[in-house]
Amino acid sequence: MNITKIDKWPIENTGRPLLVAGPCSAESEEQLLEIAKGLKEIGVEIFRAGVWKPRTRPNSFEGMGEKALVWLQKVKEQFGMKLAVEVANAKHVEMALNAGVDMLWIGARTTVNPFAVQEISDALESRDIPVFVKNPINPDLELWIGAIERLQKAGITKIAAIHRGFSSYRKIRYRNEPQWQIPIELKRRIPDLPLIVDPSHISGDVAFIQEIIQKAMDLNYDGMIVESHNNPAVALSDAKQQVTPDALGTIMSELILRSREHNSENLNDNLSELRDMIDDFDEQLLDLLENRMQIAKTIGQYKKENNITVLQNKRWDQILQKNINRGKTKGLSEHFISTVFKAIHQESINNQENIMND
């Protein structure tokens, strides 16, 4: 199924990114009203709160459930804010809609399961309510797109994607690995799809939220969904990644918003010249890679004739470490060099295996 256009909701040409905020979990009526008051004062119009919380292990706080929807109705009545909650099954959909919830989001643990997404899509059929779709916990772009397609097939036109990062076995700076190239590819394939960043789940720590939001805005994201708590230290879930409404207001006031388009003739000429140079370098890179692969194939033929294994661990480690060190002297990060050379090495292995098994 090809997606050609998705309505950009509720993102309008206001010059400001969409901001959705509220606590990770609805804990009490008093808590929600206090947070909503603070968020309303900084201009937040869409209030988010977790009602049902899918947790990794049992006996953890899993949300207050249906009664929290009554508290959310009070938020809507007192502050006129639109409401957004996470749903994981058809029952959640029905309860949320009956409570007057304005927008839904599908969490990362649900997006990864096509059966669950289909159940939600079926429950939403003929109800064109706005739906956010978080990326699956694993870096699988097709699963993410598949969830969007299921919703669109059910008649949902107001869809946006939420980038919340991906689980990683590696020790990294953030709670979840951003892997920015994946949402960039999503946007390339579905250009009209609004893209929202979830800095709370990417960061896992309030110290990194501002830098993640700024990077998302620099990458032309349409908005953000942020966890905000009136007293994060006592929050029942995800305490470290929740900012106070005041702190969020400061972050938003310091946010640098850049123009999405430019009309300067001089700027266009300069960019065009620089992009032509990039194209030339890309062509040279492809020629170099072609030459390198030809040599790798020759080595593969030699290994076949002398009955030598394809993978030579010592040699590969030398290549990788040598180029990481060289890259650092040229201002290139270890992560970048490692990623590039691992890809090149894997392609060399693939070519040599084809020769060995021909």
VODO-814698 format. One record per residue (C-alpha): x, y, z; residue in one letter. Coordinates in steps of 0.1 Angstrom, whole numbers, plus 5000, padded with zeros to 4 digits. Layout:
<nodes>
+------+------+------+------+
|    X |    Y |    Z | resn |
+------+------+------+------+
|    X |    Y |    Z |    A |
...
+------+------+------+------+
</nodes>
This chain:
<nodes>
+------+------+------+------+
|    X |    Y |    Z | resn |
+------+------+------+------+
| 5000 | 5000 | 5000 |    M |
| 5015 | 5033 | 4990 |    N |
| 5010 | 5064 | 5012 |    I |
| 5010 | 5096 | 4991 |    T |
| 4997 | 5122 | 5015 |    K |
| 4987 | 5124 | 5052 |    I |
| 4970 | 5155 | 5065 |    D |
| 4993 | 5176 | 5087 |    K |
| 4972 | 5179 | 5119 |    W |
| 4970 | 5196 | 5142 |    P |
| 5001 | 5214 | 5129 |    I |
| 4993 | 5247 | 5113 |    E |
| 5013 | 5275 | 5099 |    N |
| 5018 | 5292 | 5133 |    T |
| 5056 | 5293 | 5131 |    G |
| 5058 | 5273 | 5163 |    R |
| 5062 | 5235 | 5167 |    P |
| 5034 | 5214 | 5181 |    L |
| 5039 | 5208 | 5218 |    L |
| 5022 | 5180 | 5237 |    V |
| 5030 | 5177 | 5274 |    A |
| 5019 | 5161 | 5306 |    G |
| 5029 | 5134 | 5331 |    P |
| 5042 | 5100 | 5322 |    C |
| 5013 | 5086 | 5344 |    S |
| 4981 | 5100 | 5357 |    A |
| 4985 | 5095 | 5395 |    E |
| 4957 | 5116 | 5410 |    S |
| 4932 | 5142 | 5401 |    E |
| 4951 | 5168 | 5421 |    E |
| 4984 | 5160 | 5404 |    Q |
| 4968 | 5163 | 5369 |    L |
| 4951 | 5196 | 5376 |    L |
| 4983 | 5211 | 5391 |    E |
| 5004 | 5200 | 5361 |    I |
| 4978 | 5212 | 5336 |    A |
| 4977 | 5246 | 5353 |    K |
| 5014 | 5250 | 5349 |    G |
| 5015 | 5237 | 5313 |    L |
| 4986 | 5260 | 5303 |    K |
| 5005 | 5290 | 5316 |    E |
| 5034 | 5282 | 5292 |    I |
| 5010 | 5278 | 5262 |    G |
| 5005 | 5240 | 5261 |    V |
| 4972 | 5232 | 5244 |    E |
| 4974 | 5193 | 5243 |    I |
| 4977 | 5175 | 5276 |    F |
| 4991 | 5139 | 5276 |    R |
| 4989 | 5114 | 5304 |    A |
| 4995 | 5077 | 5307 |    G |
| 4963 | 5059 | 5319 |    V |
| 4974 | 5023 | 5311 |    W |
| 5011 | 5018 | 5315 |    K |
| 5027 | 4987 | 5298 |    P |
| 5056 | 4979 | 5320 |    R |
| 5085 | 4956 | 5314 |    T |
| 5080 | 4935 | 5346 |    R |
| 5049 | 4926 | 5366 |    P |
| 5042 | 4942 | 5400 |    N |
| 5053 | 4976 | 5386 |    S |
| 5030 | 5006 | 5386 |    F |
| 5008 | 5000 | 5355 |    E |
| 4987 | 5031 | 5357 |    G |
| 4954 | 5040 | 5374 |    M |
| 4933 | 5028 | 5345 |    G |
| 4898 | 5039 | 5337 |    E |
| 4893 | 5061 | 5367 |    K |
| 4921 | 5083 | 5355 |    A |
| 4899 | 5092 | 5325 |    L |
| 4875 | 5110 | 5349 |    V |
| 4904 | 5131 | 5362 |    W |
| 4914 | 5140 | 5326 |    L |
| 4879 | 5152 | 5319 |    Q |
| 4884 | 5177 | 5348 |    K |
| 4915 | 5189 | 5330 |    V |
| 4895 | 5195 | 5298 |    K |
| 4867 | 5212 | 5317 |    E |
| 4889 | 5236 | 5337 |    Q |
| 4916 | 5244 | 5312 |    F |
| 4901 | 5237 | 5278 |    G |
| 4930 | 5215 | 5268 |    M |
| 4928 | 5187 | 5243 |    K |
| 4935 | 5153 | 5257 |    L |
| 4959 | 5125 | 5245 |    A |
| 4963 | 5091 | 5259 |    V |
| 4980 | 5058 | 5250 |    E |
| 4960 | 5028 | 5239 |    V |
| 4971 | 4993 | 5235 |    A |
| 4939 | 4974 | 5226 |    N |
| 4903 | 4979 | 5214 |    A |
| 4890 | 4981 | 5250 |    K |
| 4913 | 5011 | 5257 |    H |
| 4901 | 5028 | 5225 |    V |
| 4864 | 5025 | 5235 |    E |
| 4870 | 5037 | 5271 |    M |
| 4891 | 5067 | 5259 |    A |
| 4867 | 5078 | 5232 |    L |
| 4837 | 5075 | 5256 |    N |
| 4856 | 5097 | 5280 |    A |
| 4860 | 5124 | 5254 |    G |
| 4897 | 5119 | 5247 |    V |
| 4907 | 5139 | 5216 |    D |
| 4938 | 5121 | 5204 |    M |
| 4953 | 5087 | 5209 |    L |
| 4989 | 5074 | 5206 |    W |
| 5001 | 5039 | 5201 |    I |
| 5032 | 5030 | 5222 |    G |
| 5064 | 5014 | 5211 |    A |
| 5056 | 4981 | 5227 |    R |
| 5023 | 4980 | 5207 |    T |
| 5036 | 4992 | 5174 |    T |
| 5059 | 4962 | 5173 |    V |
| 5029 | 4938 | 5173 |    N |
| 5008 | 4939 | 5140 |    P |
| 4980 | 4920 | 5156 |    F |
| 4976 | 4947 | 5184 |    A |
| 4978 | 4975 | 5158 |    V |
| 4952 | 4958 | 5137 |    Q |
| 4929 | 4954 | 5167 |    E |
| 4932 | 4991 | 5174 |    I |
| 4927 | 5000 | 5138 |    S |
| 4895 | 4979 | 5136 |    D |
| 4882 | 4996 | 5168 |    A |
| 4889 | 5030 | 5152 |    L |
| 4873 | 5023 | 5118 |    E |
| 4850 | 5051 | 5107 |    S |
| 4862 | 5073 | 5136 |    R |
| 4887 | 5097 | 5122 |    D |
| 4904 | 5107 | 5154 |    I |
| 4940 | 5119 | 5154 |    P |
| 4964 | 5091 | 5161 |    V |
| 5002 | 5093 | 5170 |    F |
| 5022 | 5062 | 5162 |    V |
| 5055 | 5057 | 5181 |    K |
| 5083 | 5038 | 5165 |    N |
| 5086 | 5001 | 5175 |    P |
| 5112 | 4994 | 5203 |    I |
| 5134 | 4977 | 5178 |    N |
| 5148 | 4996 | 5148 |    P |
| 5124 | 4982 | 5122 |    D |
| 5112 | 5009 | 5098 |    L |
| 5088 | 4985 | 5080 |    E |
| 5070 | 4978 | 5112 |    L |
| 5066 | 5015 | 5118 |    W |
| 5053 | 5021 | 5083 |    I |
| 5031 | 4990 | 5086 |    G |
| 5013 | 5004 | 5117 |    A |
| 5007 | 5037 | 5099 |    I |
| 4993 | 5018 | 5068 |    E |
| 4969 | 4998 | 5090 |    R |
| 4955 | 5029 | 5105 |    L |
| 4951 | 5046 | 5071 |    Q |
| 4934 | 5015 | 5057 |    K |
| 4909 | 5018 | 5086 |    A |
| 4900 | 5053 | 5074 |    G |
| 4922 | 5073 | 5098 |    I |
| 4936 | 5104 | 5080 |    T |
| 4950 | 5124 | 5109 |    K |
| 4982 | 5104 | 5116 |    I |
| 5016 | 5115 | 5130 |    A |
| 5047 | 5095 | 5138 |    A |
| 5065 | 5098 | 5171 |    I |
| 5102 | 5092 | 5172 |    H |
| 5111 | 5079 | 5208 |    R |
| 5143 | 5061 | 5201 |    G |
| 5152 | 5024 | 5199 |    F |
| 5163 | 4999 | 5225 |    S |
| 5200 | 4990 | 5224 |    S |
| 5221 | 4964 | 5240 |    Y |
| 5251 | 4988 | 5239 |    R |
| 5259 | 5012 | 5267 |    K |
| 5249 | 5046 | 5253 |    I |
| 5246 | 5081 | 5265 |    R |
| 5208 | 5081 | 5263 |    Y |
| 5181 | 5057 | 5275 |    R |
| 5172 | 5048 | 5239 |    N |
| 5193 | 5051 | 5209 |    E |
| 5180 | 5079 | 5186 |    P |
| 5192 | 5064 | 5153 |    Q |
| 5181 | 5096 | 5136 |    W |
| 5186 | 5081 | 5101 |    Q |
| 5155 | 5059 | 5106 |    I |
| 5129 | 5087 | 5111 |    P |
| 5148 | 5106 | 5083 |    I |
| 5141 | 5077 | 5060 |    E |
| 5105 | 5075 | 5072 |    L |
| 5101 | 5111 | 5062 |    K |
| 5117 | 5105 | 5029 |    R |
| 5093 | 5077 | 5021 |    R |
| 5062 | 5096 | 5035 |    I |
| 5070 | 5133 | 5030 |    P |
| 5036 | 5146 | 5042 |    D |
| 5037 | 5126 | 5075 |    L |
| 5041 | 5149 | 5105 |    P |
| 5070 | 5138 | 5126 |    L |
| 5071 | 5144 | 5164 |    I |
| 5101 | 5138 | 5187 |    V |
| 5097 | 5122 | 5222 |    D |
| 5128 | 5136 | 5240 |    P |
| 5118 | 5121 | 5273 |    S |
| 5121 | 5085 | 5262 |    H |
| 5151 | 5091 | 5240 |    I |
| 5170 | 5108 | 5268 |    S |
| 5159 | 5090 | 5300 |    G |
| 5172 | 5121 | 5318 |    D |
| 5161 | 5157 | 5319 |    V |
| 5197 | 5168 | 5314 |    A |
| 5195 | 5158 | 5277 |    F |
| 5159 | 5169 | 5268 |    I |
| 5168 | 5203 | 5255 |    Q |
| 5196 | 5192 | 5232 |    E |
| 5173 | 5164 | 5218 |    I |
| 5145 | 5188 | 5211 |    I |
| 5169 | 5213 | 5195 |    Q |
| 5184 | 5186 | 5172 |    K |
| 5148 | 5175 | 5162 |    A |
| 5139 | 5210 | 5153 |    M |
| 5171 | 5214 | 5133 |    D |
| 5161 | 5182 | 5114 |    L |
| 5127 | 5198 | 5105 |    N |
| 5105 | 5179 | 5130 |    Y |
| 5070 | 5192 | 5134 |    D |
| 5068 | 5191 | 5172 |    G |
| 5074 | 5172 | 5204 |    M |
| 5057 | 5152 | 5231 |    I |
| 5073 | 5158 | 5265 |    V |
| 5067 | 5142 | 5299 |    E |
| 5061 | 5169 | 5325 |    S |
| 5054 | 5164 | 5362 |    H |
| 5048 | 5189 | 5390 |    N |
| 5072 | 5170 | 5413 |    N |
| 5093 | 5146 | 5393 |    P |
| 5112 | 5133 | 5424 |    A |
| 5081 | 5115 | 5436 |    V |
| 5067 | 5104 | 5402 |    A |
| 5054 | 5068 | 5401 |    L |
| 5070 | 5062 | 5368 |    S |
| 5100 | 5075 | 5348 |    D |
| 5109 | 5101 | 5374 |    A |
| 5143 | 5110 | 5359 |    K |
| 5130 | 5120 | 5325 |    Q |
| 5101 | 5143 | 5336 |    Q |
| 5106 | 5181 | 5336 |    V |
| 5085 | 5205 | 5356 |    T |
| 5062 | 5228 | 5336 |    P |
| 5084 | 5258 | 5345 |    D |
| 5115 | 5240 | 5333 |    A |
| 5097 | 5231 | 5301 |    L |
| 5088 | 5267 | 5296 |    G |
| 5124 | 5277 | 5299 |    T |
| 5134 | 5250 | 5273 |    I |
| 5108 | 5263 | 5249 |    M |
| 5118 | 5299 | 5253 |    S |
| 5154 | 5290 | 5245 |    E |
| 5146 | 5269 | 5215 |    L |
| 5161 | 5281 | 5183 |    I |
| 5137 | 5277 | 5154 |    L |
| 5152 | 5279 | 5119 |    R |
| 5135 | 5287 | 5086 |    S |
| 5122 | 5257 | 5067 |    R |
| 5126 | 5275 | 5034 |    E |
| 5148 | 5301 | 5020 |    H |
| 5142 | 5326 | 4992 |    N |
| 5175 | 5344 | 4990 |    S |
| 5190 | 5342 | 4955 |    E |
| 5225 | 5344 | 4968 |    N |
| 5219 | 5317 | 4993 |    L |
| 5203 | 5295 | 4966 |    N |
| 5233 | 5300 | 4944 |    D |
| 5258 | 5292 | 4972 |    N |
| 5239 | 5261 | 4982 |    L |
| 5236 | 5249 | 4946 |    S |
| 5274 | 5253 | 4942 |    E |
| 5281 | 5234 | 4974 |    L |
| 5256 | 5207 | 4966 |    R |
| 5273 | 5202 | 4932 |    D |
| 5306 | 5197 | 4950 |    M |
| 5289 | 5171 | 4973 |    I |
| 5276 | 5153 | 4942 |    D |
| 5311 | 5152 | 4927 |    D |
| 5326 | 5138 | 4960 |    F |
| 5298 | 5112 | 4961 |    D |
| 5307 | 5100 | 4926 |    E |
| 5343 | 5098 | 4936 |    Q |
| 5334 | 5078 | 4967 |    L |
| 5314 | 5053 | 4946 |    L |
| 5344 | 5049 | 4922 |    D |
| 5367 | 5043 | 4951 |    L |
| 5344 | 5017 | 4966 |    L |
| 5341 | 5000 | 4933 |    E |
| 5379 | 4997 | 4931 |    N |
| 5381 | 4985 | 4966 |    R |
| 5356 | 4958 | 4960 |    M |
| 5374 | 4946 | 4929 |    Q |
| 5405 | 4942 | 4951 |    I |
| 5385 | 4924 | 4977 |    A |
| 5372 | 4900 | 4950 |    K |
| 5407 | 4893 | 4939 |    T |
| 5417 | 4885 | 4975 |    I |
| 5386 | 4862 | 4977 |    G |
| 5398 | 4843 | 4946 |    Q |
| 5432 | 4839 | 4962 |    Y |
| 5416 | 4826 | 4994 |    K |
| 5396 | 4801 | 4975 |    K |
| 5426 | 4788 | 4956 |    E |
| 5446 | 4784 | 4988 |    N |
| 5416 | 4772 | 5009 |    N |
| 5418 | 4801 | 5034 |    I |
| 5388 | 4812 | 5054 |    T |
| 5371 | 4844 | 5043 |    V |
| 5372 | 4862 | 5077 |    L |
| 5406 | 4871 | 5091 |    Q |
| 5399 | 4886 | 5125 |    N |
| 5433 | 4900 | 5132 |    K |
| 5435 | 4918 | 5099 |    R |
| 5400 | 4932 | 5103 |    W |
| 5407 | 4945 | 5138 |    D |
| 5439 | 4962 | 5124 |    Q |
| 5419 | 4979 | 5096 |    I |
| 5392 | 4991 | 5119 |    L |
| 5415 | 5005 | 5146 |    Q |
| 5438 | 5021 | 5121 |    K |
| 5410 | 5039 | 5104 |    N |
| 5393 | 5050 | 5136 |    I |
| 5425 | 5066 | 5147 |    N |
| 5430 | 5082 | 5112 |    R |
| 5394 | 5094 | 5113 |    G |
| 5399 | 5112 | 5146 |    K |
| 5427 | 5133 | 5131 |    T |
| 5403 | 5144 | 5104 |    K |
| 5375 | 5154 | 5128 |    G |
| 5354 | 5122 | 5121 |    L |
| 5338 | 5105 | 5151 |    S |
| 5346 | 5069 | 5161 |    E |
| 5310 | 5059 | 5157 |    H |
| 5309 | 5072 | 5121 |    F |
| 5341 | 5056 | 5110 |    I |
| 5332 | 5023 | 5127 |    S |
| 5298 | 5023 | 5110 |    T |
| 5312 | 5031 | 5076 |    V |
| 5340 | 5005 | 5077 |    F |
| 5318 | 4978 | 5091 |    K |
| 5294 | 4982 | 5062 |    A |
| 5323 | 4982 | 5037 |    I |
| 5338 | 4951 | 5054 |    H |
| 5305 | 4933 | 5054 |    Q |
| 5301 | 4940 | 5016 |    E |
| 5337 | 4926 | 5011 |    S |
| 5328 | 4895 | 5030 |    I |
| 5296 | 4890 | 5009 |    N |
| 5316 | 4893 | 4977 |    N |
| 5343 | 4869 | 4989 |    Q |
| 5317 | 4844 | 5001 |    E |
| 5300 | 4844 | 4967 |    N |
| 5334 | 4836 | 4951 |    I |
| 5342 | 4809 | 4976 |    M |
| 5309 | 4792 | 4971 |    N |
| 5306 | 4796 | 4933 |    D |
+------+------+------+------+
</nodes>
